Amino acid sequence: MKQLFISYSRKDTEFARQLTKSFSTQNLEAWVDWQDIPPSVDWMKEIQMGIEQADIFVLIVSPDSIRSDVCAQEVTHAVLNGKRIIPVIAGEIDAKDAPATITHLNWIFFLNSHGTYENAFEKLITAVRTDYDWVQTHRRLQVNALDWVNGKHETSYLLRGRELEDAEAQLLVNSEKSPSPTDLQREYIATSRTAENAQIEQQRKKEQELQLEKNMGVRLKRLTYILMGVFTITFLALFAWLYQVTSELAIDSLKDQMTAIVETSAALINGDDFEEFVNSYEEASKAVYSTPYYSALSRLLEIVKANNSNIATQMALYTIIKNDQGDGVRVIASTVKEIGFKAVSYAGSPSTAHIKGLEKTTADTNIVPGGNGEGAWISACTPILNSGNASAGAVCTDFNAEYLGEIRAKVANTLLITFLVAYPIMIGLILFTTRPFSKSRRV
């Protein structure tokens, strides 16, 4: 079995001989048609067999080889069999004249202008030996698959047992490597698995019949207990998983809805007008509340909140600016009437949403507003941008996350009812399934 197949033009014979000799110093045998085709044989079939049984296809690329029909046929057959192709550049060529099948591959140049022959050959050996175990496995699989095809899909050619498992593992681990598994290899292994499974199933049935002949009553009880335990554990695990997933989905859904609310609100607020209004008043006064802008801003927040009637009672919507005198933020207008103009909010412990929300849209659940406890609220903020695309403030909304407890309770109740209904049914099915075997053995 030769590890390498060398494809070359007759005009590159001397270079091919030199390359073959160099390979032999590395204990690598090369299939070359001047020495491997016996007289009176089908020449092209012999070449194709040499390609199929070789690990790696080395293509000597030169102006003559890229015009050679035989070389083109050899490359086509190598591609068909999924061989690793290594282009060796032995003459000056225009890249656009090279076969499309090798343009995407790494070329190894043996031209004087690119360095010495020894350096180029060292690169070639590195390319040959990279993932070489997989290359050899790929060749064996392809040869076996071709034997199966040539044998008219006779099942005796299929893989079995450990050999099949190894082949499946090789395809899984090396699916992204070069050479890629061929469609024929995948079909061959899939067919082998189908046949193996059928044989395993047949053997399993025989063993099951033998087992049924031994102390059926005890074994059926054990089987029943096992199935009941598996079902119980599986359902409880499913219960916990669904509970967790639905809770997370509820939180994510709320964050998405709140983010949409603040982004919609921010889009309706003119950043320049907002910035001018904020800078016009230092502290709250009756004059602030009576201004048309403050009234319009407050009315806008109320309208947005009212349009989200499903959560309106649980949310607050407001605009903020950064507090220049501390770490907190100041509220400009809010749907919570008790909060006045430029009132300091979250002093000393602003949430991530409030700080980051002045620059970009942010949703956060780890905040401590009003002393309600960590995680009791969800906040979302998005910046209000002026005409210079700078932040003039932010629109924020807080949502009472304790409402999520009701959602979790509903999910838990639904899953619990499902369990209570399904569990007796499954137990009944298990008992019913095992009962006929027991009866048939007592007849």
C-alpha positions in Angstrom: 0.0 0.0 0.0 1.6 3.3 -1.2 1.0 6.3 1.0 1.3 8.9 -1.8 0.0 9.2 -5.3 2.1 11.6 -7.5 0.3 13.2 -10.5 2.6 14.9 -13.0 3.1 15.7 -16.6 5.6 13.6 -18.6 7.6 16.8 -19.1 8.1 17.0 -15.3 9.4 13.5 -15.0 12.8 14.4 -13.7 11.2 16.5 -10.9 8.8 13.7 -10.1 11.7 11.3 -9.8 13.5 13.7 -7.5 10.4 14.1 -5.4 9.9 10.3 -5.2 13.5 9.8 -4.1 13.1 12.4 -1.4 9.9 10.8 -0.1 11.7 7.5 0.1 14.2 9.1 2.5 11.3 9.8 4.8 10.0 6.2 4.6 7.1 7.3 2.4 6.3 5.2 -0.7 4.8 7.0 -3.7 2.6 5.5 -6.5 4.0 6.7 -9.8 2.7 5.4 -13.1 6.2 4.8 -14.6 6.8 1.9 -12.1 3.4 0.8 -10.8 1.3 -0.1 -13.9 2.0 -3.7 -15.1 1.8 -4.5 -18.8 -1.5 -5.4 -20.4 -3.8 -3.7 -17.8 -6.4 -1.1 -18.2 -4.2 1.9 -17.7 -6.7 4.5 -16.4 -8.4 1.9 -14.1 -5.0 1.1 -12.6 -4.3 4.9 -12.0 -7.7 5.3 -10.4 -7.1 2.4 -8.1 -3.7 3.9 -7.2 -5.5 7.1 -6.3 -8.1 5.3 -4.2 -5.6 3.3 -2.3 -3.2 6.2 -1.6 -3.4 8.3 1.5 -2.5 11.6 -0.1 -2.6 13.0 -3.7 0.4 15.1 -4.6 -0.1 17.2 -7.7 2.9 18.6 -9.5 1.7 21.8 -10.9 3.5 23.2 -14.0 2.5 24.9 -17.3 2.4 21.4 -18.8 0.4 19.6 -16.1 -2.4 22.2 -16.0 -2.9 21.6 -19.7 -2.8 17.8 -19.3 -6.1 16.0 -19.7 -4.8 13.0 -17.8 -3.7 15.1 -14.8 -7.2 16.7 -14.9 -8.8 13.3 -14.8 -6.5 12.2 -11.9 -7.4 15.4 -9.9 -11.1 14.8 -10.6 -10.9 11.3 -9.3 -8.9 12.4 -6.2 -11.6 15.0 -5.4 -14.4 12.3 -6.0 -12.7 10.1 -3.4 -12.1 13.0 -0.9 -8.3 12.8 -1.0 -6.1 15.4 0.6 -4.6 17.2 -2.3 -1.3 19.0 -2.0 -0.3 21.2 -4.9 3.4 21.3 -5.5 4.4 24.2 -7.8 7.3 23.1 -10.1 7.0 25.8 -12.7 6.0 29.4 -13.2 2.2 29.5 -13.8 -0.5 32.1 -13.8 -2.8 31.4 -10.8 -5.9 32.0 -13.0 -4.8 29.1 -15.2 -4.7 26.6 -12.3 -7.6 24.1 -11.9 -10.5 25.4 -9.8 -10.1 22.3 -7.5 -6.8 23.5 -6.2 -7.1 27.3 -6.1 -8.4 27.3 -2.5 -5.6 25.0 -1.3 -2.2 26.0 0.2 0.5 25.7 -2.6 4.0 24.6 -1.8 6.5 26.3 -4.2 9.6 24.5 -5.4 10.7 27.4 -7.5 14.2 28.9 -7.0 12.6 32.3 -6.4 10.8 31.0 -3.4 13.8 29.3 -1.6 15.7 26.1 -1.6 14.4 22.7 -2.6 15.2 21.4 0.9 13.0 24.1 2.6 10.1 23.5 0.2 10.4 19.7 0.8 10.3 20.3 4.5 7.0 22.2 4.1 5.7 19.4 1.9 6.5 16.7 4.6 4.8 18.9 7.2 1.7 19.1 5.0 1.8 15.3 4.5 2.1 14.4 8.1 -0.5 16.8 9.5 -3.4 14.7 10.9 -1.9 11.7 9.1 -3.7 9.2 11.3 -7.0 10.7 10.0 -5.7 10.6 6.4 -4.9 6.9 6.7 -8.3 6.2 8.3 -10.0 8.3 5.5 -8.3 6.1 2.9 -9.3 2.8 4.6 -12.9 4.0 4.8 -13.0 5.0 1.2 -11.4 1.7 0.0 -13.9 -0.3 2.1 -16.8 1.8 0.8 -15.7 1.3 -2.8 -15.4 -2.5 -2.2 -19.0 -2.4 -0.8 -20.2 -0.6 -3.9 -18.3 -2.9 -6.3 -19.6 -5.8 -4.4 -23.2 -4.7 -5.2 -23.9 -3.6 -1.6 -23.3 -7.0 -0.2 -23.8 -6.8 3.6 -20.7 -8.8 4.3 -18.7 -5.7 3.3 -20.3 -3.5 6.0 -18.6 -2.5 9.2 -19.5 -4.2 12.5 -19.0 -3.8 16.2 -16.0 -1.9 17.4 -14.8 -1.2 13.9 -18.1 0.6 13.2 -18.0 2.6 16.4 -14.4 3.7 15.6 -15.5 4.8 12.1 -18.4 6.8 13.5 -16.2 8.4 16.0 -13.6 9.3 13.4 -16.2 11.0 11.2 -17.5 12.9 14.1 -14.1 14.1 15.4 -12.6 14.8 11.9 -15.6 16.1 10.0 -14.0 19.6 9.7 -10.5 18.4 8.9 -8.9 17.8 5.6 -9.6 15.6 3.8 -13.3 15.9 4.5 -15.4 12.7 4.7 -17.0 11.8 1.4 -20.7 11.3 0.8 -19.9 7.6 0.0 -18.2 7.2 3.3 -21.2 8.7 5.2 -23.6 6.4 3.3 -21.4 3.4 3.9 -21.2 4.1 7.7 -24.9 4.9 7.9 -25.8 1.7 6.1 -23.4 -0.2 8.4 -25.1 1.3 11.5 -28.6 0.4 10.2 -27.5 -3.2 9.6 -25.7 -3.3 13.0 -28.8 -1.9 14.8 -31.0 -4.5 13.1 -28.7 -7.2 14.2 -28.5 -5.8 17.7 -32.2 -5.6 17.8 -32.6 -9.2 16.7 -30.1 -10.4 19.3 -31.8 -8.3 21.9 -35.1 -10.0 21.1 -33.6 -13.4 21.5 -32.1 -12.5 24.8 -35.4 -11.1 26.0 -37.1 -14.3 25.1 -34.6 -16.2 27.2 -35.0 -13.7 30.1 -38.8 -14.2 30.0 -38.2 -17.9 30.6 -36.5 -17.2 34.0 -38.4 -16.2 37.0 -40.7 -13.9 35.2 -42.6 -12.6 38.2 -39.5 -11.1 39.9 -38.1 -9.6 36.7 -41.4 -8.0 35.8 -41.6 -6.4 39.3 -38.1 -5.0 38.9 -38.9 -3.7 35.5 -42.0 -2.0 36.8 -40.1 -0.4 39.7 -37.4 0.8 37.3 -39.8 2.3 34.8 -41.7 4.0 37.6 -38.5 5.4 39.0 -37.2 6.6 35.6 -40.5 8.2 34.8 -40.7 9.9 38.2 -37.2 11.2 38.0 -37.6 12.3 34.4 -40.8 14.1 35.1 -39.4 15.9 38.2 -36.4 17.0 36.2 -38.6 18.2 33.4 -40.7 20.0 36.0 -37.7 21.8 37.4 -36.4 22.6 33.9 -39.7 24.0 32.6 -40.1 26.0 35.7 -36.7 27.6 35.3 -37.1 28.2 31.6 -40.5 29.8 31.9 -39.3 32.0 34.7 -36.3 33.2 32.6 -38.6 33.7 29.6 -40.9 35.8 31.7 -38.1 38.0 32.8 -36.6 38.3 29.3 -40.0 39.1 27.9 -40.5 41.8 30.5 -37.1 43.2 29.7 -37.9 43.3 26.0 -41.2 45.0 26.6 -39.7 47.6 28.9 -36.9 48.2 26.5 -39.4 48.8 23.7 -41.3 51.2 26.0 -38.3 53.4 26.8 -37.0 53.3 23.2 -40.5 54.4 21.9 -40.6 57.2 24.5 -37.1 58.4 23.7 -38.0 58.6 20.0 -40.8 60.9 20.8 -38.7 63.3 22.9 -36.6 66.1 21.2 -33.2 65.9 22.8 -32.4 69.6 22.3 -35.7 70.8 23.8 -35.2 68.4 26.7 -31.7 69.6 27.4 -32.7 73.3 27.1 -35.6 72.7 29.6 -33.4 70.9 32.1 -30.8 73.6 32.0 -33.4 76.4 32.5 -34.3 75.4 36.0 -32.0 74.5 38.9 -34.6 73.2 41.4 -38.3 72.3 41.5 -40.7 75.2 41.7 -44.3 75.9 40.7 -42.9 77.7 37.6 -41.5 74.4 36.4 -44.7 72.4 36.7 -46.7 75.1 34.9 -44.5 75.2 31.9 -46.0 73.8 28.7 -42.9 71.6 28.1 -43.1 70.0 31.5 -46.8 69.4 31.0 -46.3 67.9 27.5 -43.4 65.7 28.8 -45.5 64.4 31.7 -48.5 63.8 29.4 -46.3 61.9 27.0 -45.1 59.6 29.8 -48.7 59.0 31.0 -49.9 58.2 27.4 -47.1 55.7 26.9 -47.8 54.0 30.3 -51.6 53.9 29.5 -50.9 52.2 26.1 -49.2 49.4 28.0 -52.3 48.6 30.1 -51.2 45.0 30.8 -48.4 46.1 33.1 -49.3 49.8 33.7 -50.3 49.2 37.3 -46.9 47.6 38.0 -44.6 50.1 36.3 -43.3 53.7 36.6 -42.1 55.7 33.6 -39.8 58.7 34.0 -36.9 60.8 32.6 -33.6 61.3 34.3 -30.3 63.2 34.1 -27.0 62.4 35.8 -26.6 63.9 39.3 -23.7 66.2 39.2 -23.5 66.3 43.0 -23.3 62.5 43.7 -23.5 59.0 42.3 -27.3 59.0 41.9 -29.5 60.4 39.2 -32.1 63.2 39.2 -35.7 62.7 38.0 -37.0 65.3 35.6 -40.6 64.1 35.0 -42.3 60.9 36.2 -45.6 59.1 36.2 -45.2 58.9 40.0 -46.5 62.3 41.0 -44.8 62.2 44.4 -41.4 62.5 42.7 -40.6 66.2 42.0 -38.6 67.9 39.4 -34.8 67.1 39.8 -35.4 65.0 42.8 -32.4 62.8 43.6 -33.2 59.1 43.1 -31.1 56.1 44.0 -28.6 58.3 45.7 -25.4 56.3 46.4 -26.6 53.1 44.8 -27.9 53.7 41.2 -28.6 50.6 39.2 -26.6 49.5 36.2 -29.6 50.4 34.0 -29.6 54.0 35.2 -25.9 54.6 34.8 -25.4 52.8 31.5 -28.8 53.8 30.3 -27.6 57.4 30.0 -25.3 56.2 27.2 -27.0 53.1 25.7 -30.2 51.0 26.1 -29.8 48.8 29.2 -32.1 46.5 31.2 -31.1 45.4 34.7 -32.7 43.3 37.5 -30.1 43.7 40.2 -31.2 47.0 41.7 -32.3 48.2 45.2 -34.9 50.9 44.7 -36.8 52.2 47.7 -35.4 49.6 50.1 -37.6 46.8 48.6 -34.7 44.4 48.5 -32.3 43.2 45.8 -34.0 41.9 42.7 -37.4 43.3 43.7 -37.5 45.5 40.6 -36.5 45.5 36.9 -35.4 48.7 35.3 -34.7 49.7 31.7 -33.3 52.9 30.4 -32.3 54.4 27.0 -30.6 57.7 26.3 -32.3 60.9 25.0 -30.0 62.1 22.3 -29.6 65.8 21.2 -28.9 66.9 17.7 -25.2 66.4 18.3 -25.9 62.7 19.1 -24.9 63.3 22.7 -26.9 62.1 25.7 -29.1 64.8 27.2 -30.6 62.4 29.7 -32.5 59.1 29.6 -36.0 57.6 29.6 -36.4 54.9 32.3 -39.1 52.5 33.5 -39.2 50.4 36.7 -41.3 47.3 36.9 -42.3 45.5 40.1 -40.6 42.2 39.6 -42.6 40.6 42.5 -45.3 40.2 39.8 -43.1 37.5 38.4 -43.9 35.4 41.5 -47.5 35.1 40.3 -46.3 33.9 36.9 -44.0 31.3 38.6 -46.9 30.2 40.8 -49.2 29.7 37.8 -46.4 27.7 35.9 -45.8 25.6 39.0 -49.6 24.8 39.4 -50.0 23.9 35.8 -47.0 21.6 35.8 -48.1 20.0 39.1 -51.6 19.3 37.8 -50.1 17.8 34.6 -47.9 15.6 36.8 -50.8 14.4 39.0 -52.8 13.6 35.9 -50.0 12.0 33.9 -48.4 10.0 36.7 -51.3 7.6 37.4 -51.8 7.1 33.7 -48.1 6.2 33.1 -48.1 3.9 36.1 -51.2 2.2 34.7 -49.6 1.9 31.3 -46.5 0.3 32.8 -48.5 -2.2 34.8 -50.8 -3.0 31.8 -47.7 -3.4 29.5 -46.1 -6.0 31.8 -49.2 -7.9 32.7 -49.8 -9.8 29.5 -46.3 -11.4 29.7 -47.0 -12.6 33.2 -50.3 -14.1 32.2 -48.9 -15.8 29.1 -46.3 -17.5 31.1 -48.8 -18.9 33.6 -51.0 -20.5 30.9 
